[in-house]
């Protein structure tokens, strides 16, 4: 039964991941996505249902449009697969309880932001404004102990980035600040600081590697959102373990 439910959440993640691709790619350009069918970005052919099956259509079509043979970006199957895996992990780690709704909402927000930041280097306010009240309601339903940790985490996450923006004179953006505010609401004070630390560490390691391989230049702007996403996911699922390990180790 557990295996079946895990597979169900994986399939649900694949389906939602396909939708999150559309949202992430269209929302920053104010292109409608609620009712409009998906199209090939090259030939504008409207995709049929069998050309829109998560993962399978990409593989069967050989990563190309059936009509114009233009290459389909790897970001589509990658996001679908990642969302499926994260939804499945959410169920395995949390089980059937109200916090699972928080996990699904958080993963959904992070996936959309991952798409928008990779594609446009932008964290849309509309995404944050949509998820913030939903996550706030979930933190009322499933409160922290102490209860005020969610509010304190929200303020801490936003203020930390605000200070960095002021000191670095634009080293990070307002989108990062607002995103960390929402993340702090979900994680609380201690874990939002851990998420920030992990984001910076992961960003530094990958940035050094990309510079060393000459994939990017020193002055080339690089989106920080993907590192925030990875740091937040690790913290949400393993934050308590990492904090306990650190204090026991030290």
C-alpha positions in Angstrom: 0.0 0.0 0.0 2.8 2.4 0.9 4.6 1.7 -2.4 1.3 2.3 -4.3 0.7 5.6 -2.5 4.3 6.7 -3.1 3.9 6.0 -6.8 0.6 7.9 -6.8 2.3 11.0 -5.4 5.1 10.6 -8.0 2.5 10.5 -10.8 0.7 13.4 -9.4 4.0 15.3 -9.2 4.7 14.5 -12.9 1.3 16.0 -13.9 1.7 19.1 -11.7 5.3 19.4 -12.9 4.1 19.7 -16.5 1.7 22.5 -15.4 4.4 24.2 -13.4 6.6 24.3 -16.5 3.8 26.2 -18.3 3.3 28.6 -15.4 7.0 29.3 -14.9 7.5 30.0 -18.6 4.4 32.1 -19.3 3.7 34.0 -16.1 6.7 36.4 -16.3 5.6 37.3 -19.8 1.9 37.7 -18.8 0.9 35.0 -21.2 -2.4 33.2 -20.2 -1.9 29.7 -19.0 -5.1 28.7 -17.3 -7.1 27.7 -20.4 -4.7 28.0 -23.3 -3.4 24.7 -24.6 0.4 24.1 -24.8 2.1 24.9 -28.2 5.4 24.3 -29.8 7.4 27.4 -29.3 9.0 27.1 -32.7 6.1 26.3 -35.1 3.2 27.3 -32.8 1.5 23.9 -33.4 -1.1 23.2 -30.6 -0.1 20.1 -28.8 -2.5 17.2 -28.6 -3.0 15.2 -25.4 -0.6 12.4 -26.4 2.1 15.0 -27.1 1.7 16.3 -23.6 2.2 13.2 -21.5 4.8 14.0 -18.8 8.2 12.3 -19.6 6.8 9.8 -22.1 6.0 12.2 -24.9 9.5 13.7 -24.6 11.1 10.3 -24.8 8.9 8.9 -27.6 9.3 12.0 -29.7 13.1 11.9 -29.3 13.1 15.4 -27.6 11.8 16.9 -30.8 8.5 18.4 -32.0 6.6 15.9 -34.1 5.8 18.6 -36.7 8.7 20.9 -37.2 11.4 18.6 -35.6 12.7 21.5 -33.4 14.5 20.4 -30.3 12.4 20.4 -27.1 14.3 21.9 -24.1 15.4 19.4 -21.4 13.9 21.7 -18.8 10.4 20.2 -19.5 11.2 16.5 -18.5 13.7 17.6 -15.9 11.1 19.7 -14.0 8.4 17.0 -14.4 10.7 14.4 -13.0 11.9 16.6 -10.2 8.4 17.5 -9.1 7.4 13.8 -9.2 10.3 12.9 -7.0 9.7 15.8 -4.5 6.0 14.9 -4.2 6.9 11.3 -3.5 9.6 12.2 -1.0 7.1 14.5 0.7 4.7 11.6 1.3 7.4 9.2 2.4 8.9 11.7 4.9 5.7 13.1 6.2 2.9 10.6 5.6 -0.8 11.5 5.6 -1.2 14.4 7.9 -1.9 18.2 7.4 1.9 19.0 7.2 1.9 17.1 3.9 -0.2 19.9 2.4 2.4 22.4 3.5 5.1 20.2 1.9 3.3 20.0 -1.4 2.6 23.7 -1.5 6.2 24.5 -0.7 7.6 22.1 -3.3 5.2 23.6 -5.9 6.2 27.2 -5.2 9.9 26.3 -5.3 9.6 24.4 -8.6 7.8 27.3 -10.3 10.5 29.7 -9.0 13.2 27.4 -10.2 11.8 27.6 -13.8 11.3 31.4 -13.7 14.7 32.1 -12.3 16.6 29.8 -14.6 14.7 31.1 -17.7 14.3 34.8 -16.8 16.4 35.4 -13.7 13.2 36.6 -12.0 11.2 35.6 -8.9 7.7 36.8 -9.7 5.7 38.6 -7.0 2.5 36.8 -8.3 3.9 33.4 -7.4 4.9 34.5 -3.8 1.6 36.3 -3.3 -0.3 33.2 -4.4 1.5 30.8 -2.1 2.1 33.1 1.0 -1.5 33.1 2.3 -1.9 29.4 1.7 1.3 28.6 3.6 0.3 31.0 6.3 -3.0 29.2 6.8 -1.1 25.9 7.0 1.2 27.3 9.6 -1.9 28.2 11.6 -3.3 24.7 11.2 0.1 23.1 11.9 1.8 25.6 14.2 5.4 25.5 15.4 6.4 25.2 19.1 6.7 28.0 20.0 3.9 29.3 17.8 5.7 32.6 17.0 8.6 30.9 15.3 6.8 31.1 11.9 6.4 34.9 12.2 9.9 35.3 13.5 11.3 33.1 10.7 9.4 35.2 8.1 10.9 38.4 9.4 14.4 36.9 9.9 14.5 35.5 6.4 13.5 38.8 4.8 15.8 40.9 7.0 18.9 38.8 6.4 18.6 39.3 2.7 17.6 43.0 3.1 20.9 43.6 5.1 22.9 41.8 2.4 21.2 43.9 -0.3 22.1 47.1 1.5 25.7 46.1 2.3 26.4 44.7 -1.2 24.4 47.4 -2.9 22.4 45.0 -5.0 24.3 41.8 -4.6 21.0 40.1 -4.2 17.5 41.1 -5.4 14.2 42.0 -3.9 12.8 38.7 -5.1 15.3 36.8 -3.1 14.3 38.8 0.0 10.6 38.2 -0.4 11.2 34.5 -1.2 13.2 34.0 2.0 10.4 35.7 3.9 8.0 33.1 2.7 10.5 30.3 3.3 11.0 31.6 6.8 7.3 31.3 7.5 7.4 27.6 6.6 10.8 26.8 8.2 10.9 29.0 11.3 13.9 30.9 12.7 16.6 28.3 13.0 15.9 26.5 9.8 15.6 29.6 7.6 19.1 30.5 8.7 20.3 27.0 7.8 18.5 27.3 4.4 20.3 30.6 3.8 23.7 29.1 4.8 23.2 26.0 2.6 22.1 28.2 -0.3 25.2 30.3 -0.1 27.5 27.2 0.3 26.0 25.4 -2.6 26.1 28.5 -4.7 29.7 29.1 -3.9 30.8 25.6 -4.7 28.9 25.5 -8.0 30.0 29.0 -8.9 33.7 28.2 -8.3 33.3 25.0 -10.4 31.6 26.9 -13.3 34.3 29.6 -13.2 37.1 27.0 -13.1 35.6 25.3 -16.1 35.1 28.7 -17.8 31.4 28.0 -18.3 30.7 31.5 -16.9 32.8 34.6 -16.5 33.3 36.6 -13.3 31.0 39.4 -14.3 28.3 37.2 -15.7 25.1 37.4 -13.7 23.9 34.0 -12.3 20.5 33.3 -10.9 20.6 32.6 -7.1 17.1 31.1 -7.0 18.1 27.6 -7.9 20.5 27.5 -4.9 17.8 28.8 -2.6 15.5 26.1 -3.9 18.1 23.3 -3.2 19.0 24.7 0.2 15.4 25.0 1.2 14.5 21.5 0.1 17.4 20.0 2.1 16.5 22.1 5.1 12.8 21.3 5.0 13.4 17.5 5.0 16.6 17.2 6.9 17.0 20.5 8.8 16.4 19.0 12.3 18.9 16.2 11.6 21.6 18.6 10.3 21.2 21.1 13.2 21.3 18.2 15.8 24.4 16.7 14.0 26.2 20.1 14.1 25.6 20.8 17.8 26.5 17.2 18.8 29.6 17.3 16.6 30.8 20.6 18.0 
